[in-house]
């Protein structure tokens, strides 16, 4: 029997996992990537001669990656060195108000008691139990399922699971649910940040996103060498299994023959044939004819209003003073509702927005500034309008003044220089990830239906499959990896039946 030929468009996490799974089954896999390195949004930038992670910065749901490597006859430990965090992040509201969130539930309860009082600490216990219920209810029937919908979710949960579905309050917003658990608005704000992990507003996203709290308590790790090494490891594994990865190559069109995806045409004009094509880019590019008109029907088109968050980021090599940064630190704005109303309601950069900093030369306990400059990624959420708004120098300068002014209000000074600073705007993200407007998480998870409207692994075009954060089960590194597993399973099942 001839070996099946598979082409994967994009070497993001979803595409790399698909490549690993299919190559491990003996298929001839070719990955085509427009960038010079693997990872997609899990990318690095060079600043002042140093490499800085400029995408995802935390490694969670490790068991997914253990399963991926195990299924390929390999061990995750042979490819990556992971160190668990005890302190997940340090949070600040002012120079005097600091709070550390721990992976250990008991330590967090104690910390909340010291920060906000015993009653709030007890309410956190209930929050943890609720988050656990949500995760256990949705893990099998939704996250790991190939094409869930409301009816199938109820069916898969069964009689006992139906009660769990009611308990997870799928029709409440995250902000509403957090109001039932926390009276201290700072804690409500802190845990409301989980909506931004999938590019959404806590005032519009469903309460089910509380499951992220349970996931974090199961473990958050740092990756030696930076998160980008996760993509490098998956690329190495795929190549060791016989897959080939062709970098700096543009795919101009996905080719259709007799109603089925049968290959791609490269930007050079070369055509490559395949038995199946897996698209690991943002699905908006398909709907917008970026891969040819024949596959524009592969997914439903979405509007700019449905896009997830974008960001303005500053990748810096700079000296710091004042606030005791940890690896992950969050500096909250004073008016959380106004921040998201600016982004999603007014489609403008927030007048004052929450700032996340990843101090990449620090650990979760080392809050002493290293001697000399250190590597920092500073991120401010922004609207995904990079395809229709230029974000000019004057606007970025004004934004910088507000953002770094908020940091100084919380006691942190960063001594930046233009030579050691790289700014990335939604317009730049649009160039890197076409058809997104700079949206970093696909479609926003707003409303209970949103989770069911992400396209499944099988597109509407036979032979064309989808992987990545804009497809089911959603955004984030582990979810993108899961999408790759689901896409590979669909390819294997369909080719076995032909």
C-alpha positions in Angstrom: 0.0 0.0 0.0 1.5 3.4 -0.9 2.5 5.8 1.9 0.0 8.6 2.5 1.4 12.0 1.6 0.4 14.8 4.1 1.1 18.5 3.8 0.8 20.7 6.9 0.7 24.4 6.3 2.3 26.1 9.3 4.7 25.0 12.0 2.9 26.3 15.0 2.3 24.0 18.0 -0.9 22.5 16.4 0.8 21.8 13.1 3.9 20.3 14.8 1.9 18.0 17.0 -0.1 16.8 13.9 3.2 16.2 12.2 4.5 14.1 15.1 1.4 12.0 15.3 1.2 11.3 11.6 4.9 10.7 11.1 4.8 8.2 14.0 2.1 6.3 12.0 4.5 6.1 9.0 2.9 8.7 6.9 5.1 11.0 4.7 4.7 14.4 6.3 5.9 17.7 4.9 5.4 20.9 7.0 5.6 24.2 5.2 6.3 27.3 7.3 6.7 30.9 6.1 8.9 31.9 9.1 12.5 30.9 9.5 11.8 29.0 12.7 9.1 26.8 14.1 6.5 27.9 16.7 4.2 30.3 15.1 3.1 32.6 17.9 5.5 30.8 20.2 8.3 33.0 18.7 11.5 34.7 19.8 12.8 38.1 19.0 16.4 39.4 19.0 17.0 42.4 21.2 20.4 43.8 21.9 22.0 40.5 20.8 19.8 38.4 23.2 16.8 36.2 22.4 13.5 36.9 24.2 10.4 34.9 24.2 7.8 37.1 22.6 4.8 34.8 22.7 3.4 32.3 25.3 5.4 32.3 28.5 3.9 29.5 30.6 3.9 25.8 30.2 0.8 24.1 31.6 -1.2 20.8 31.2 2.1 18.9 30.9 0.3 15.6 30.7 -0.8 16.5 27.1 2.8 16.8 26.0 3.9 13.7 28.0 1.2 11.7 26.0 2.3 13.2 22.7 5.9 12.2 23.2 5.0 8.8 24.6 2.8 8.0 21.6 5.7 8.8 19.4 8.0 6.5 21.3 9.9 9.3 22.9 10.2 11.0 26.3 9.5 14.6 27.0 12.4 14.8 29.5 14.8 13.9 26.7 13.8 17.0 24.8 12.9 19.6 27.4 14.1 20.6 30.9 11.1 21.7 32.9 11.0 23.3 36.3 7.8 23.6 38.3 6.8 27.0 39.7 5.7 27.4 43.3 4.6 31.0 42.9 2.5 31.4 39.7 2.6 35.2 39.6 3.1 38.3 41.6 0.2 40.8 41.4 0.2 44.5 42.2 -2.5 47.2 42.4 -0.3 49.9 43.9 3.1 50.3 45.5 1.7 48.9 48.8 -0.7 46.2 47.5 1.1 43.0 46.4 -0.2 39.5 46.3 1.5 36.2 45.3 -0.6 33.4 43.8 0.7 29.9 44.6 0.3 26.6 42.8 -0.4 25.0 46.2 -4.0 25.6 47.3 -3.2 25.7 51.0 -0.5 28.3 50.5 -2.8 30.4 48.5 -5.5 30.2 51.1 -3.0 31.4 53.7 -1.9 34.2 51.4 -5.4 35.3 50.7 -6.2 35.4 54.4 -3.2 37.7 55.0 -4.1 39.9 52.0 -7.9 40.1 52.1 -9.1 38.3 55.3 -10.2 34.9 56.5 -13.7 35.1 54.9 -12.2 35.7 51.5 -9.8 32.8 52.0 -12.7 30.5 52.8 -14.5 31.7 49.7 -11.4 30.8 47.7 -11.9 27.2 48.8 -15.3 27.2 47.2 -13.9 28.8 44.1 -11.3 26.0 43.8 -13.9 23.3 44.2 -16.1 25.0 41.5 -13.1 25.3 39.1 -12.3 21.6 39.6 -15.9 20.6 38.8 -15.8 22.7 35.6 -12.6 21.0 34.5 -13.7 17.5 35.3 -17.1 18.1 33.6 -15.6 19.4 30.3 -12.2 17.6 30.0 -13.5 14.4 28.2 -16.8 15.5 26.6 -15.5 18.9 25.3 -11.8 19.5 25.4 -10.8 16.0 24.1 -13.9 15.6 21.8 -13.5 16.1 18.1 -16.7 18.1 17.4 -18.7 19.0 20.5 -22.0 20.8 20.4 -24.5 21.5 23.2 -26.5 18.3 22.6 -23.4 16.1 22.3 -22.0 17.6 25.4 -25.1 16.7 27.4 -25.1 13.2 25.8 -21.5 12.5 26.6 -21.8 13.7 30.2 -24.7 11.2 30.8 -27.2 11.4 33.7 -24.6 12.0 36.4 -22.7 14.5 34.3 -25.9 16.5 33.6 -25.9 17.7 37.2 -22.3 18.8 36.7 -23.3 20.8 33.6 -25.8 22.7 35.7 -23.2 23.4 38.4 -20.7 24.9 36.0 -23.1 27.7 35.2 -22.4 27.8 31.4 -24.7 30.8 30.9 -23.1 33.1 33.5 -20.2 35.3 32.6 -16.9 34.8 34.3 -17.2 38.2 36.0 -20.7 37.3 37.4 -19.4 33.9 38.7 -16.4 35.5 40.3 -18.7 38.0 42.1 -20.3 35.0 43.9 -16.9 33.7 45.0 -15.1 36.9 45.9 -16.2 40.1 47.6 -12.7 41.7 47.3 -12.7 43.3 43.9 -8.9 42.9 43.6 -9.3 39.1 43.7 -12.2 39.2 41.3 -10.0 41.2 39.0 -7.1 38.8 39.5 -9.1 35.7 38.6 -10.9 37.5 35.9 -7.6 37.6 34.0 -8.2 34.0 33.0 -10.4 35.2 30.2 -7.5 37.0 28.6 -5.7 33.6 28.4 -8.0 33.0 25.4 -8.1 36.6 24.3 -11.5 37.5 25.8 -13.2 39.9 28.2 -14.2 38.6 31.7 -17.4 40.6 31.3 -18.4 38.6 28.2 -16.6 35.3 28.5 -18.4 32.3 30.1 -17.8 31.2 33.7 -16.4 27.9 32.4 -13.1 29.6 32.0 -12.6 29.2 35.7 -11.3 25.8 34.9 -8.0 27.5 34.1 -7.5 28.0 37.9 -7.7 24.2 38.3 -5.2 23.6 35.5 -2.7 26.0 37.0 -2.9 24.3 40.4 -2.0 21.1 38.6 1.3 22.6 37.6 3.0 25.5 35.8 6.5 25.0 34.5 9.3 27.1 33.1 11.2 25.7 30.1 14.9 25.9 30.1 16.0 28.1 27.3 12.5 29.7 27.0 9.1 28.6 25.8 10.3 28.7 22.1 12.2 25.5 22.9 8.9 23.7 23.2 8.4 24.3 19.5 12.0 23.4 18.7 11.6 20.1 20.6 8.4 19.2 18.7 10.1 20.0 15.4 13.1 17.8 16.3 10.8 15.0 17.3 8.8 15.3 14.0 12.0 15.3 12.0 13.4 12.3 13.9 10.2 10.4 12.8 10.8 11.2 9.2 8.8 14.4 8.7 10.4 17.3 6.8 10.0 20.9 7.6 10.5 23.5 4.9 11.0 27.0 6.4 10.8 30.5 4.8 8.3 29.1 2.2 4.9 30.7 1.5 1.9 28.7 0.6 -0.1 30.7 -1.9 -3.0 28.3 -2.4 -4.6 25.1 -1.2 -5.4 23.1 -4.3 -8.7 21.3 -4.8 -9.3 18.4 -7.2 -12.8 16.9 -7.6 -14.0 18.7 -4.5 -11.2 17.5 -2.3 -8.0 19.1 -1.0 -5.1 17.5 -2.9 -2.1 19.7 -2.4 -0.7 23.2 -2.3 0.8 25.8 -4.6 3.8 27.6 -3.2 4.6 31.2 -3.6 7.3 30.2 -6.1 4.6 28.5 -8.3 5.7 25.0 -7.4 2.8 22.6 -6.8 2.9 19.8 -4.2 0.4 16.9 -4.2 -1.0 15.3 -1.1 -3.6 12.9 0.2 -4.6 15.4 2.8 -3.8 19.0 3.8 -3.7 20.3 7.4 -4.0 24.0 7.8 -2.3 25.3 10.9 -2.9 29.0 10.5 -5.7 31.3 11.6 -8.9 30.0 10.0 -9.8 33.6 9.1 -7.2 33.4 6.3 -9.3 30.6 4.7 -12.5 32.6 4.8 -10.8 35.7 3.4 -9.5 33.8 0.3 -5.9 34.1 1.4 -5.3 30.5 0.5 -7.4 30.6 -2.7 -11.1 30.9 -3.4 -11.7 27.2 -3.6 -11.2 26.8 0.2 -13.0 29.9 1.3 -16.0 27.8 2.2 -14.0 25.6 4.5 -15.0 27.6 7.5 -17.6 30.1 8.4 -16.5 33.7 8.0 -16.3 35.9 11.1 -16.5 39.6 11.6 -13.8 41.9 13.1 -16.1 42.3 16.1 -15.7 38.6 16.9 -11.9 38.7 17.1 -10.0 38.0 20.3 -7.6 40.3 21.9 -4.4 41.5 20.2 -1.6 43.2 22.1 1.1 45.8 22.2 4.3 44.3 23.5 7.7 45.7 24.4 10.6 43.2 24.2 13.3 44.8 26.3 16.8 44.4 27.6 16.8 46.9 30.4 17.8 47.6 34.0 15.0 47.7 36.5 14.6 49.1 40.0 12.0 49.2 42.7 9.2 46.6 42.5 10.5 43.0 43.2 9.6 41.3 40.0 9.3 37.5 39.7 9.3 35.6 36.5 5.6 36.5 36.1 4.2 39.8 37.4 0.9 41.5 36.7 0.1 45.2 37.3 -3.6 46.0 37.4 -5.3 49.1 36.1 -7.7 50.9 38.4 -10.8 50.4 36.2 -11.1 46.9 34.9 -14.4 47.4 33.2 -13.2 50.5 31.4 -10.2 48.6 30.1 -12.3 46.0 28.3 -15.0 48.5 27.2 -12.2 50.4 25.5 -10.9 47.3 23.7 -14.1 45.5 22.7 -16.6 48.3 22.9 -14.7 51.3 21.6 -12.1 49.4 19.6 -9.3 51.5 21.0 -6.1 51.0 23.0 -7.2 51.2 26.7 -6.7 54.5 28.3 -5.2 52.6 31.2 -4.7 48.8 30.8 -3.3 46.0 32.9 0.3 45.2 32.2 1.9 41.7 32.3 5.7 41.3 32.6 7.7 38.2 32.0 11.1 38.7 33.6 12.9 36.0 31.7 16.1 36.0 33.8 14.3 35.5 37.0 12.6 32.5 38.7 9.5 32.3 40.9 11.5 33.1 44.0 14.3 35.3 42.8 12.9 38.8 43.1 16.3 40.5 43.2 17.2 42.3 40.0 20.1 40.6 38.3 23.3 42.7 37.8 23.0 44.8 34.7 20.2 44.7 32.1 17.6 41.9 32.1 15.3 40.5 29.5 11.7 41.6 29.8 8.5 41.0 27.8 5.9 43.6 28.7 2.4 43.1 27.3 -0.7 45.4 27.1 -4.0 44.0 25.7 -5.2 45.9 22.6 -8.0 45.6 20.0 -7.4 43.4 17.0 -7.6 46.2 14.4 -4.1 45.9 12.9 -5.6 45.5 9.4 -7.3 48.9 9.5 -5.4 51.0 12.0 -1.7 51.9 11.6 -0.7 52.4 15.2 1.7 55.2 14.3 4.7 56.4 16.3 2.8 59.2 18.1 0.1 56.8 19.3 2.6 54.2 20.5 4.6 56.9 22.4 1.4 58.0 24.2 0.6 54.4 25.0 4.1 53.9 26.4 3.7 56.9 28.7 0.5 55.5 30.1 1.7 51.9 30.4 5.1 52.6 32.0 3.4 55.3 34.1 1.2 52.6 35.6 4.3 50.5 36.4 5.9 53.5 38.2 2.7 54.0 40.2 3.2 50.4 41.4 6.9 51.1 42.2 8.6 49.7 39.2 11.0 51.7 37.0 12.3 50.3 33.8 15.3 52.1 32.2 14.6 51.6 28.5 16.7 52.6 25.5 15.6 52.6 21.9 18.5 50.4 20.9 17.4 47.6 23.2 13.6 47.7 22.7 11.4 46.1 20.1 7.7 47.2 20.0 5.1 44.9 18.4 1.7 46.3 17.6 -1.5 44.7 16.3 -0.5 45.9 12.8 2.8 44.0 13.1 0.9 40.9 14.4 -1.4 41.2 11.3 1.7 41.0 9.1 3.0 38.0 11.0 -0.4 36.3 11.1 -2.4 37.5 8.1 -6.2 38.0 8.1 -6.3 38.3 11.9 -6.1 42.0 12.4 -3.5 41.0 15.0 -5.9 38.8 17.0 -3.7 36.3 18.9 -6.3 33.8 20.0 -8.7 33.4 17.0 -12.3 34.1 17.8 -13.1 35.6 21.2 -14.8 33.3 23.7 -17.8 35.6 24.3 -21.1 34.0 25.3 -21.8 30.4 25.9 -22.1 29.6 22.2 -18.6 30.8 21.3 -17.0 27.6 22.4 -19.1 25.6 20.0 -18.5 27.9 17.0 -14.8 27.3 16.6 -14.4 25.1 13.6 -13.6 21.4 14.3 -10.7 19.4 13.0 -12.5 18.5 9.8 -13.2 21.6 7.7 -16.1 21.8 5.3 -13.8 20.9 2.4 -13.0 17.1 2.3 -9.4 16.4 2.8 -8.7 19.7 4.5 -8.1 19.6 8.2 -7.6 22.3 10.8 -5.2 22.7 13.7 -4.2 25.6 15.9 -5.6 28.0 18.4 -8.4 29.3 16.1 -9.8 25.8 15.8 -11.4 23.5 18.5 -10.7 23.2 21.4 -9.4 26.8 21.5 -6.4 29.1 22.2 -3.4 28.5 24.4 -0.5 26.2 24.1 -2.0 23.0 25.5 -5.3 23.6 23.6 -3.3 24.1 20.3 -1.5 20.9 21.0 -4.8 19.1 21.6 -6.1 20.5 18.3 -3.1 18.9 16.6 -3.9 15.5 18.1 -7.5 15.8 17.0 -6.5 16.8 13.5 -4.2 13.9 13.2 -6.8 11.5 14.5 -9.3 12.8 11.9 -6.7 12.3 9.1 -5.9 8.8 10.2 -9.6 7.8 10.5 -10.6 9.3 7.1 -7.6 7.9 5.2 -8.2 4.4 6.7 -11.8 4.5 5.3 -10.9 5.5 1.8 
